[in-house]
Amino acid sequence: MEIPGKLRYTTSHEWIDDHGDGTVTVGITALATEQLGELVYVELPASGASFRRGDSCAVVESTKAASDVYAPLSGEVIAVNAALADAPNSVNSAPYTGGWLFKLRLSDRGELAALLDADAYRSSAGTH
């Protein structure tokens, strides 16, 4: 199971790519997509929407279930992956590249310290 070492993670299976400029890209992990099955619909937040860490901000729906995606960090949505409207299964086939969900401008960079590194995520997810 792919869990890239350069990313940060949450126990609720979101991944975070810190760009170092106060912005991050957010998606869901390969483990999450494996558990959900093939995605058939993705509901993304609106650009400009603001969320606090832990807020439900998106929904991914598979043939098995619908699941909330939680904001891993507080901030404002500055971009969404509009291509997922026509190809939600991109999240399954390329969760860490073409299947990203949205980008945030952080309101508190200090929250990054609470995220898990790849080893801690593997442990929390029971994939060690």
Beta strands, then each sheet from edge to edge (+ up, - down):
strand 1: 8-9
strand 2: 14-18
strand 3: 23-28
strand 4: 39-43
strand 5: 50-51
strand 6: 56-62
strand 7: 66-70
strand 8: 75-80
strand 9: 102-106
sheet 1: 1+ 2- 3+ 9- 8+ 5-
sheet 2: 4+ 6- 7+
end
